[in-house]
Amino acid sequence: MRAAEYVDFDAVGLAELVTNGEVTPAELTAAALDAAEAVNGRINAVVETWPADSEPHPGSSPLAGVPFLIKDIGVSMAGRRTELGSRLAAGNVARTDSALMLRFRRAGLVTFGRTATPELAYSITTEPELYGPTRNPWDPERSAGGSSGGAGAAVAAGVVPVAHATDAAGSLRIPAAHNGLFGLKPTRGRVSMGPEADEVFSGLAVHGSVSRTVRDSAALLDQIRGPEPGDPYFAQQPSRPYAEEVTRHPGSLRIGVLAQAWGGRRTTTPVADALARTVGLLESLGHRVAEVEVGLGADWEEFVLANARLLTANLAASVDGLAAASGRPVDSSTLEPVTLAGYHYGQRVSARNGN
Protein backbone atom coordinates (compact mmCIF):
# COMPACT_ATOMS: atom_id res chain seq x y z
CA MET A 1 0.00 0.00 0.00
CA ARG A 2 1.35 3.40 -1.00
CA ALA A 3 1.43 6.18 1.58
CA ALA A 4 -1.00 8.22 -0.53
CA GLU A 5 -3.57 5.42 -0.23
CA TYR A 6 -2.76 4.74 3.42
CA VAL A 7 -3.66 8.25 4.61
CA ASP A 8 -7.15 8.02 3.08
CA PHE A 9 -8.24 5.58 5.81
CA ASP A 10 -8.81 5.97 9.51
CA ALA A 11 -7.75 3.22 11.93
CA VAL A 12 -11.05 1.33 11.83
CA GLY A 13 -10.98 1.47 8.03
CA LEU A 14 -7.42 0.12 7.90
CA ALA A 15 -8.34 -2.73 10.26
CA GLU A 16 -11.25 -3.62 8.00
CA LEU A 17 -8.85 -3.90 5.07
CA VAL A 18 -6.70 -6.29 7.12
CA THR A 19 -9.72 -8.37 8.16
CA ASN A 20 -10.88 -8.63 4.54
CA GLY A 21 -7.44 -9.74 3.40
CA GLU A 22 -6.92 -6.69 1.18
CA VAL A 23 -3.70 -5.69 2.96
CA THR A 24 -1.41 -7.14 5.62
CA PRO A 25 -0.29 -5.49 8.87
CA ALA A 26 3.28 -5.54 7.54
CA GLU A 27 2.21 -3.59 4.45
CA LEU A 28 0.44 -1.03 6.62
CA THR A 29 3.48 -0.62 8.84
CA ALA A 30 5.69 -0.16 5.79
CA ALA A 31 3.34 2.58 4.57
CA ALA A 32 3.42 4.24 8.00
CA LEU A 33 7.21 4.18 8.06
CA ASP A 34 7.29 5.68 4.57
CA ALA A 35 4.92 8.42 5.74
CA ALA A 36 7.10 9.11 8.77
CA GLU A 37 10.22 9.33 6.64
CA ALA A 38 8.48 11.71 4.24
CA VAL A 39 7.30 14.24 6.84
CA ASN A 40 9.31 13.85 10.02
CA GLY A 41 12.29 15.86 8.85
CA ARG A 42 9.96 18.83 8.59
CA ILE A 43 7.87 18.40 11.76
CA ASN A 44 10.05 16.33 14.15
CA ALA A 45 7.06 14.52 15.66
CA VAL A 46 8.51 11.00 15.93
CA VAL A 47 11.69 10.65 17.99
CA GLU A 48 12.31 6.97 17.24
CA THR A 49 10.98 4.18 15.04
CA TRP A 50 11.68 0.45 15.04
CA PRO A 51 10.66 -2.60 13.00
CA ALA A 52 7.35 -4.14 14.00
CA ASP A 53 8.13 -7.14 16.21
CA SER A 54 4.92 -9.10 15.71
CA GLU A 55 2.00 -9.63 13.38
CA PRO A 56 -1.32 -9.43 15.22
CA HIS A 57 -4.05 -11.88 14.35
CA PRO A 58 -6.39 -10.17 11.89
CA GLY A 59 -9.88 -9.59 13.22
CA SER A 60 -8.97 -9.86 16.92
CA SER A 61 -10.23 -6.32 17.52
CA PRO A 62 -11.59 -3.36 15.51
CA LEU A 63 -8.01 -2.04 15.40
CA ALA A 64 -6.03 -5.20 14.61
CA GLY A 65 -3.06 -4.58 12.34
CA VAL A 66 -3.17 -0.79 12.56
CA PRO A 67 0.17 1.09 12.86
CA PHE A 68 0.45 2.94 16.15
CA LEU A 69 2.73 5.34 18.04
CA ILE A 70 3.16 5.72 21.78
CA LYS A 71 4.04 8.94 23.58
CA ASP A 72 7.50 9.09 25.12
CA ILE A 73 6.00 9.16 28.61
CA GLY A 74 3.40 7.25 30.59
CA VAL A 75 3.74 3.93 28.75
CA SER A 76 6.65 1.50 28.44
CA MET A 77 7.44 -1.09 25.78
CA ALA A 78 9.85 -3.86 26.69
CA GLY A 79 13.29 -3.33 25.17
CA ARG A 80 12.49 0.18 23.93
CA ARG A 81 13.57 3.53 25.28
CA THR A 82 11.26 5.65 27.42
CA GLU A 83 13.03 8.96 27.99
CA LEU A 84 10.22 11.35 28.99
CA GLY A 85 11.68 14.02 26.73
CA SER A 86 14.40 14.68 29.31
CA ARG A 87 18.15 14.40 29.62
CA LEU A 88 17.52 13.15 33.14
CA ALA A 89 16.01 9.95 31.68
CA ALA A 90 18.02 9.80 28.43
CA GLY A 91 18.88 6.26 27.38
CA ASN A 92 16.39 4.63 29.76
CA VAL A 93 15.24 1.27 28.35
CA ALA A 94 12.09 -0.40 29.65
CA ARG A 95 12.53 -3.93 30.95
CA THR A 96 8.89 -4.93 30.59
CA ASP A 97 5.67 -3.81 28.96
CA SER A 98 3.53 -1.54 31.10
CA ALA A 99 -0.09 -2.59 31.65
CA LEU A 100 -1.28 -0.08 29.07
CA MET A 101 1.24 -1.38 26.54
CA LEU A 102 -0.17 -4.87 27.05
CA ARG A 103 -3.62 -3.50 26.27
CA PHE A 104 -2.33 -1.90 23.08
CA ARG A 105 -0.86 -5.27 22.10
CA ARG A 106 -4.10 -7.11 22.88
CA ALA A 107 -5.92 -4.61 20.68
CA GLY A 108 -3.74 -5.79 17.79
CA LEU A 109 -2.09 -2.40 17.31
CA VAL A 110 1.35 -2.49 15.69
CA THR A 111 3.50 -0.07 17.68
CA PHE A 112 6.52 1.02 15.66
CA GLY A 113 7.74 4.18 17.38
CA ARG A 114 7.39 6.89 20.01
CA THR A 115 6.35 10.51 19.71
CA ALA A 116 7.89 13.67 21.10
CA THR A 117 6.88 15.21 24.41
CA PRO A 118 8.19 18.27 26.23
CA GLU A 119 10.41 17.48 29.19
CA LEU A 120 8.40 15.36 31.65
CA ALA A 121 5.24 16.48 29.78
CA TYR A 122 5.61 19.73 31.70
CA SER A 123 4.63 22.25 29.02
CA ILE A 124 1.87 23.10 26.57
CA THR A 125 4.40 23.29 23.72
CA THR A 126 6.64 20.44 22.59
CA GLU A 127 10.19 21.80 22.44
CA PRO A 128 12.46 19.54 24.52
CA GLU A 129 16.19 20.17 24.52
CA LEU A 130 16.68 16.41 24.18
CA TYR A 131 15.15 16.14 20.69
CA GLY A 132 14.31 19.67 19.58
CA PRO A 133 10.97 21.32 18.74
CA THR A 134 8.01 19.59 17.14
CA ARG A 135 6.39 21.68 14.42
CA ASN A 136 2.82 21.96 13.24
CA PRO A 137 2.33 20.08 9.94
CA TRP A 138 -0.14 22.70 8.71
CA ASP A 139 2.43 25.46 9.25
CA PRO A 140 5.92 24.53 10.49
CA GLU A 141 6.36 28.06 11.84
CA ARG A 142 3.65 27.35 14.42
CA SER A 143 3.49 25.15 17.49
CA ALA A 144 2.02 21.66 17.50
CA GLY A 145 0.97 22.21 21.11
CA GLY A 146 1.80 20.00 24.06
CA SER A 147 2.43 17.96 25.86
CA SER A 148 1.21 15.36 23.31
CA GLY A 149 2.53 17.55 20.51
CA GLY A 150 4.41 14.75 18.78
CA ALA A 151 1.30 12.59 18.74
CA GLY A 152 -0.81 15.45 17.40
CA ALA A 153 1.61 16.37 14.65
CA ALA A 154 2.14 12.74 13.60
CA VAL A 155 -1.59 12.06 13.31
CA ALA A 156 -2.32 15.33 11.49
CA ALA A 157 0.54 14.62 9.05
CA GLY A 158 -0.81 11.15 8.24
CA VAL A 159 1.90 9.04 9.88
CA VAL A 160 -0.73 7.16 11.91
CA PRO A 161 -4.52 7.59 12.10
CA VAL A 162 -4.58 7.53 15.91
CA ALA A 163 -1.86 7.80 18.55
CA HIS A 164 -1.46 7.43 22.30
CA ALA A 165 -1.61 10.69 24.27
CA THR A 166 -1.85 11.77 27.89
CA ASP A 167 -3.58 14.72 29.52
CA ALA A 168 -3.41 16.42 32.92
CA ALA A 169 -3.95 20.10 32.08
CA GLY A 170 -4.69 20.01 28.37
CA SER A 171 -1.90 17.79 27.08
CA LEU A 172 -4.01 16.02 24.47
CA ARG A 173 -6.74 18.63 24.05
CA ILE A 174 -4.29 21.42 23.18
CA PRO A 175 -2.49 19.42 20.43
CA ALA A 176 -5.89 18.32 19.11
CA ALA A 177 -6.91 21.97 18.78
CA HIS A 178 -3.55 23.04 17.33
CA ASN A 179 -3.49 20.27 14.71
CA GLY A 180 -7.17 20.00 13.75
CA LEU A 181 -7.82 16.63 15.41
CA PHE A 182 -10.31 14.96 17.72
CA GLY A 183 -9.07 14.83 21.30
CA LEU A 184 -11.10 13.48 24.23
CA LYS A 185 -9.78 13.50 27.79
CA PRO A 186 -11.41 10.46 29.43
CA THR A 187 -12.86 10.57 32.91
CA ARG A 188 -10.39 9.99 35.74
CA GLY A 189 -10.20 6.26 36.39
CA ARG A 190 -11.56 5.29 32.97
CA VAL A 191 -8.13 4.03 31.87
CA SER A 192 -5.89 2.64 34.60
CA MET A 193 -2.59 4.33 35.44
CA GLY A 194 -1.49 1.18 37.25
CA PRO A 195 -0.16 -0.99 38.48
CA GLU A 196 3.03 1.07 38.03
CA ALA A 197 1.32 4.13 39.58
CA ASP A 198 -1.86 4.65 41.55
CA GLU A 199 -2.42 8.11 40.09
CA VAL A 200 -0.39 10.83 38.36
CA PHE A 201 -0.50 14.54 39.20
CA SER A 202 -2.96 13.79 42.01
CA GLY A 203 -5.47 12.27 39.60
CA LEU A 204 -5.39 15.01 36.98
CA ALA A 205 -3.44 12.91 34.45
CA VAL A 206 -5.15 10.32 32.26
CA HIS A 207 -4.35 8.19 29.22
CA GLY A 208 -6.15 8.84 25.95
CA SER A 209 -5.52 9.46 22.27
CA VAL A 210 -5.67 11.93 19.42
CA SER A 211 -7.22 10.89 16.13
CA ARG A 212 -8.63 12.13 12.85
CA THR A 213 -12.05 10.50 13.40
CA VAL A 214 -14.29 10.17 16.44
CA ARG A 215 -14.86 6.47 15.80
CA ASP A 216 -11.13 5.75 16.07
CA SER A 217 -10.93 7.34 19.51
CA ALA A 218 -14.06 5.47 20.57
CA ALA A 219 -12.71 2.14 19.34
CA LEU A 220 -9.38 2.67 21.10
CA LEU A 221 -11.03 3.70 24.36
CA ASP A 222 -13.05 0.48 24.27
CA GLN A 223 -9.81 -1.49 24.02
CA ILE A 224 -7.94 0.21 26.86
CA ARG A 225 -10.61 1.15 29.41
CA GLY A 226 -11.01 -0.61 32.74
CA PRO A 227 -9.14 -0.93 36.05
CA GLU A 228 -6.00 -2.78 37.07
CA PRO A 229 -5.40 -4.44 40.46
CA GLY A 230 -4.57 -1.88 43.12
CA ASP A 231 -6.21 1.12 41.47
CA PRO A 232 -7.37 3.58 44.16
CA TYR A 233 -10.53 4.31 42.16
CA PHE A 234 -12.07 3.53 38.79
CA ALA A 235 -14.91 4.80 36.63
CA GLN A 236 -18.01 2.67 36.18
CA GLN A 237 -17.95 0.80 32.90
CA PRO A 238 -20.30 2.09 30.19
CA SER A 239 -23.52 0.22 29.45
CA ARG A 240 -22.54 -0.22 25.81
CA PRO A 241 -19.26 0.08 23.86
CA TYR A 242 -18.19 3.59 22.93
CA ALA A 243 -17.96 2.43 19.33
CA GLU A 244 -21.73 1.93 19.41
CA GLU A 245 -22.30 5.38 20.88
CA VAL A 246 -20.69 6.91 17.79
CA THR A 247 -23.43 5.54 15.57
CA ARG A 248 -26.35 6.07 17.98
CA HIS A 249 -28.56 9.12 17.40
CA PRO A 250 -28.25 11.28 20.52
CA GLY A 251 -31.57 13.08 20.19
CA SER A 252 -31.81 16.76 21.08
CA LEU A 253 -29.06 17.63 23.56
CA ARG A 254 -28.74 20.55 25.99
CA ILE A 255 -25.28 22.00 25.42
CA GLY A 256 -23.65 24.66 27.55
CA VAL A 257 -21.03 26.90 25.96
CA LEU A 258 -18.36 28.63 28.04
CA ALA A 259 -17.51 31.47 25.68
CA GLN A 260 -15.11 33.37 27.92
CA ALA A 261 -12.10 31.99 29.71
CA TRP A 262 -11.68 32.05 33.47
CA GLY A 263 -9.36 34.69 34.84
CA GLY A 264 -10.73 37.74 33.04
CA ARG A 265 -9.04 37.33 29.65
CA ARG A 266 -11.38 37.83 26.71
CA THR A 267 -11.68 35.27 23.93
CA THR A 268 -10.03 36.52 20.74
CA THR A 269 -12.19 37.34 17.74
CA PRO A 270 -11.11 34.40 15.52
CA VAL A 271 -11.84 31.91 18.31
CA ALA A 272 -15.16 33.58 19.14
CA ASP A 273 -16.15 33.48 15.45
CA ALA A 274 -15.27 29.78 15.18
CA LEU A 275 -17.27 29.09 18.33
CA ALA A 276 -20.25 30.94 16.89
CA ARG A 277 -20.10 28.82 13.74
CA THR A 278 -19.99 25.68 15.86
CA VAL A 279 -23.00 26.83 17.88
CA GLY A 280 -24.88 27.47 14.65
CA LEU A 281 -24.06 23.98 13.40
CA LEU A 282 -25.20 22.38 16.64
CA GLU A 283 -28.46 24.31 16.57
CA SER A 284 -29.06 23.29 12.95
CA LEU A 285 -28.77 19.68 14.09
CA GLY A 286 -31.59 20.22 16.58
CA HIS A 287 -29.61 20.75 19.79
CA ARG A 288 -30.35 23.44 22.38
CA VAL A 289 -27.28 25.59 23.01
CA ALA A 290 -26.94 28.23 25.70
CA GLU A 291 -24.00 30.30 26.93
CA VAL A 292 -23.18 29.52 30.55
CA GLU A 293 -20.91 30.80 33.27
CA VAL A 294 -19.22 28.29 35.55
CA GLY A 295 -17.89 29.49 38.86
CA LEU A 296 -14.60 28.12 40.17
CA GLY A 297 -15.69 28.45 43.77
CA ALA A 298 -12.43 30.28 44.47
CA ASP A 299 -10.58 33.43 43.54
CA TRP A 300 -8.74 33.04 40.21
CA GLU A 301 -5.32 33.79 41.67
CA GLU A 302 -5.90 31.33 44.50
CA PHE A 303 -6.96 28.72 41.96
CA VAL A 304 -3.78 29.27 39.93
CA LEU A 305 -1.64 29.07 43.08
CA ALA A 306 -3.32 25.85 44.19
CA ASN A 307 -2.61 24.27 40.79
CA ALA A 308 0.99 25.46 40.88
CA ARG A 309 1.46 23.79 44.25
CA LEU A 310 -0.18 20.57 43.10
CA LEU A 311 1.75 20.30 39.84
CA THR A 312 5.16 21.26 41.17
CA ALA A 313 4.93 19.06 44.26
CA ASN A 314 4.19 16.11 42.00
CA LEU A 315 6.95 17.17 39.63
CA ALA A 316 9.49 17.29 42.46
CA ALA A 317 8.60 13.76 43.54
CA SER A 318 8.92 12.48 39.97
CA VAL A 319 12.28 14.17 39.43
CA ASP A 320 13.65 12.77 42.69
CA GLY A 321 12.61 9.28 41.61
CA LEU A 322 14.21 9.65 38.19
CA ALA A 323 17.42 11.02 39.68
CA ALA A 324 17.64 8.12 42.10
CA ALA A 325 17.07 5.61 39.30
CA SER A 326 19.52 7.19 36.85
CA GLY A 327 22.18 8.28 39.32
CA ARG A 328 22.28 11.70 37.67
CA PRO A 329 22.25 15.07 39.43
CA VAL A 330 19.25 17.36 39.41
CA ASP A 331 20.67 20.53 37.90
CA SER A 332 20.95 22.45 34.64
CA SER A 333 22.86 19.57 33.05
CA THR A 334 19.80 17.31 33.28
CA LEU A 335 16.77 19.61 33.44
CA GLU A 336 15.62 22.58 31.40
CA PRO A 337 15.32 25.96 33.18
CA VAL A 338 11.52 25.95 33.53
CA THR A 339 11.43 22.35 34.76
CA LEU A 340 14.24 23.00 37.20
CA ALA A 341 12.47 26.09 38.56
CA GLY A 342 9.28 24.06 39.00
CA TYR A 343 11.25 21.36 40.77
CA HIS A 344 12.76 23.80 43.25
CA TYR A 345 9.36 25.40 43.89
CA GLY A 346 7.81 21.97 44.40
CA GLN A 347 10.44 21.10 46.99
CA ARG A 348 9.19 23.99 49.12
CA VAL A 349 5.52 23.04 48.92
CA SER A 350 4.22 21.53 52.13
CA ALA A 351 0.64 20.54 52.94
CA ARG A 352 1.57 20.76 56.59
CA ASN A 353 2.62 24.42 56.74
CA GLY A 354 0.67 25.69 53.71
CA ASN A 355 3.68 27.16 51.90
TAHUTA-V997888 format. One record per residue. PSI is psi in whole degrees, 0 to 359 (* if undefined). OMEGA is omega as a letter, one per 20 degrees, with the letter a starting at -180 (NA if undefined). Layout:
psi: (PSI | PSI)
omega: (OMEGA | OMEGA)
This chain:
psi: (128 | 153 | 325 | 326 | 320 | 316 | 353 | 348 | 146 | 183 | 316 | 321 | 320 | 318 | 325 | 322 | 320 | 313 | 323 | 359 | 16 | 340 | 155 | 158 | 323 | 321 | 322 | 316 | 320 | 320 | 321 | 318 | 322 | 318 | 318 | 316 | 326 | 326 | 340 | 332 | 337 | 327 | 342 | 50 | 330 | 120 | 342 | 141 | 160 | 161 | 142 | 134 | 3 | 158 | 113 | 157 | 120 | 138 | 1 | 341 | 169 | 355 | 11 | 128 | 0 | 132 | 145 | 150 | 140 | 148 | 148 | 39 | 146 | 346 | 143 | 139 | 126 | 129 | 2 | 154 | 141 | 104 | 355 | 23 | 22 | 144 | 336 | 330 | 12 | 135 | 358 | 128 | 129 | 137 | 327 | 165 | 138 | 167 | 321 | 322 | 321 | 323 | 321 | 319 | 315 | 332 | 354 | 9 | 143 | 97 | 121 | 9 | 179 | 149 | 158 | 146 | 150 | 164 | 120 | 25 | 30 | 45 | 159 | 10 | 154 | 92 | 56 | 145 | 330 | 318 | 357 | 173 | 144 | 137 | 153 | 126 | 338 | 331 | 101 | 348 | 355 | 162 | 149 | 1 | 182 | 168 | 350 | 42 | 322 | 318 | 314 | 315 | 320 | 319 | 316 | 328 | 356 | 12 | 315 | 155 | 336 | 146 | 151 | 142 | 163 | 162 | 124 | 310 | 35 | 9 | 340 | 333 | 321 | 310 | 326 | 316 | 318 | 326 | 5 | 42 | 175 | 126 | 120 | 122 | 112 | 159 | 144 | 131 | 356 | 318 | 125 | 143 | 353 | 185 | 3 | 329 | 148 | 318 | 163 | 137 | 47 | 33 | 355 | 329 | 139 | 162 | 144 | 213 | 165 | 145 | 170 | 345 | 149 | 322 | 331 | 315 | 323 | 316 | 319 | 319 | 324 | 325 | 335 | 353 | 160 | 156 | 167 | 158 | 134 | 355 | 136 | 341 | 162 | 154 | 143 | 138 | 145 | 158 | 339 | 158 | 147 | 330 | 330 | 329 | 328 | 327 | 355 | 133 | 127 | 351 | 195 | 118 | 150 | 120 | 124 | 137 | 123 | 95 | 335 | 141 | 156 | 156 | 0 | 348 | 140 | 142 | 133 | 156 | 315 | 321 | 317 | 321 | 317 | 321 | 319 | 320 | 321 | 317 | 316 | 319 | 315 | 318 | 324 | 338 | 2 | 9 | 155 | 117 | 133 | 141 | 136 | 161 | 130 | 119 | 143 | 336 | 9 | 158 | 143 | 314 | 323 | 323 | 315 | 317 | 318 | 319 | 322 | 317 | 315 | 311 | 317 | 327 | 319 | 321 | 315 | 319 | 319 | 316 | 317 | 319 | 318 | 319 | 319 | 321 | 324 | 340 | 16 | 155 | 158 | 95 | 192 | 348 | 344 | 339 | 147 | 159 | 315 | 317 | 317 | 320 | 318 | 322 | 312 | 322 | 316 | 330 | 334 | 350 | 131 | 124 | 337 | 316 | 359 | 11 | *)
omega: (r | a | a | r | a | a | r | a | r | a | r | r | r | r | r | r | r | a | a | r | a | r | r | r | r | r | r | r | r | r | r | r | r | r | r | a | a | a | a | r | a | a | r | a | a | a | r | r | r | r | r | a | r | r | r | r | a | r | a | r | r | a | a | r | a | r | a | r | r | r | a | r | r | r | a | r | a | r | a | a | r | a | r | r | a | r | r | a | a | r | a | r | a | r | a | r | r | a | r | r | r | r | r | r | a | r | r | r | a | a | a | r | r | a | a | r | r | a | r | a | a | r | r | r | a | a | a | r | a | a | r | a | r | a | a | a | r | r | a | r | a | a | r | a | a | j | r | a | r | r | a | a | a | r | a | a | r | r | r | r | a | a | r | r | r | a | r | a | r | a | r | r | r | r | r | r | a | a | r | a | r | r | a | r | a | r | r | a | r | r | a | r | a | i | a | r | r | r | a | a | r | r | r | a | r | r | r | a | r | a | r | r | a | a | r | r | r | a | r | r | r | a | a | a | r | a | r | r | r | r | r | r | r | r | r | a | a | a | r | r | r | r | r | r | a | a | a | r | a | a | r | a | r | a | r | a | r | a | a | a | r | r | r | r | a | r | a | a | r | r | r | r | r | r | r | r | r | r | r | r | a | r | r | r | r | r | r | a | r | r | a | r | a | r | r | a | r | r | a | a | r | r | r | a | r | r | r | r | a | a | a | r | r | r | a | r | r | a | r | r | r | r | r | a | a | a | a | r | r | a | a | r | a | a | r | a | a | r | a | r | r | r | a | r | a | r | a | a | r | r | a | a | r | r | NA)
